[in-house]
Amino acid sequence: MSNYIIADFVCRLNVALKGHLKSINVPNYKIIIELLTILYKNGLILNFFIRLKTIKVFFKFYQNRVVFYSIKVISTPGHRVR
């Protein structure tokens, strides 16, 4: 587990997308739930289910391809962007 929760979440998403996985498990944090809600409302993920310690995220596919290919963190603890 990383000290920077958002970067760890984005890294897990990108690795899963490059590996053509249909779903992944991510740690259960409030900020991750908020990010997943935004991704769900914008139609980038199919669904997510909250469990006790993890969240199961299902990727959305269109014509056997993932809807989005990567996601990037712009502002990091070492380089804040305002």
Protein Blocks (a to p, Z undefined) as FASTA:
>chain_A
ZZblmlmmmmmmmmmmmnopabdcddddfklmmmmmmmmmnopafbdcddfkbccddddd
eehiafbfbdcdfbdfklccZZ
